[in-house]
Each structure stands twice: as structure tokens, then as C-alpha cells.
Amino acid sequence: MEALVKRNGSVPLTRTSLSPTMNTFFDDFLSRDLMEMTGPNFATLGTNLPSVNLKETDKKIEIELAAPGLKKEDFNIELDNKMLTISSEKEEEKEETRNNENYYRKEFSYQSFSRSFNLPDYTDENHISANYKDGILHVDIAKKEGGKKKTAKTITIK
């Protein structure tokens, strides 16, 4: 498995002992600004921003977004100029009345979120699929045929 987190320009953290010098989608995606917890992908106190897992394989990029309690109809996924945005807005209103007990209760809630991902050039915009199961939204983004990211190259100084 490739690196999932890179902090402050250091060697990526890995789950296995694979070479830490492998250059992946995550090196481009995760930057110092993202790790500062202040950008548009982080929620302020008291809000609910779903957690995301990212995984890159030879053939695709996988996004898993934890959003329990929603339905697949509650999500909106848009792609605009290599920017993939996953968002949701849900309003709920419950009303209960018991005339014989002189009882009335009305509750409402509103929740929304938006997460955006800048896709690398080697992704295939025409082959993106999504499904929602057990509270997890799964989005698969295929890579272009032969469109692997080029690995880093060291230049010797003479």
C-alpha cells in the first residue's frame, strides 16, 4: 500500500515497508496547507465534516467518505475541470402532536458538507463510478491507459 499521509514535506508515512520515495497521487493531494486544519476541507468546531480515506492503485484512485445516516439520493458528485466535489444537503423536520395530553413537539435539523479533490491529469474523467453502502460513499476514478504518474528521477551533479 502506498503512502497515505505526508507531513511538512517529510518522507510519507507508510503502512508497510515499501520504498518511501515512491511519488504518488497523495504527494500532490496532501500538502502543508491541508495539514494545518484551517482550509476548506476542515470543519470548524461544532460541524460535521465526513472523514475521507484515499487509496491509489495501479488502475484507479479510490475515495471512501464516511457519511452514515444519509441515503444515496442525499449526495451530489460533480466534476469540473479536474476538480471532483462531493457534497450533501439534508433537511429533516419532525412534528408530533398529542391533543389529549396537550402536547406538541416540533424538531428540525439541517446538515451539509462539501469536500473537493483536485484530480491529477492521469485520471480518466469518463470512468468515474460511485456507490453508497453501509454509511460509506465509495468513489472510484479510473486512470488513463498508460497514464501512470512519472516517478521521481535523481539527477547527478558532475
Order of alpha helices (4+ residues) and beta strands (2+ residues): alpha-alpha-beta-beta-beta-beta-beta-beta-beta
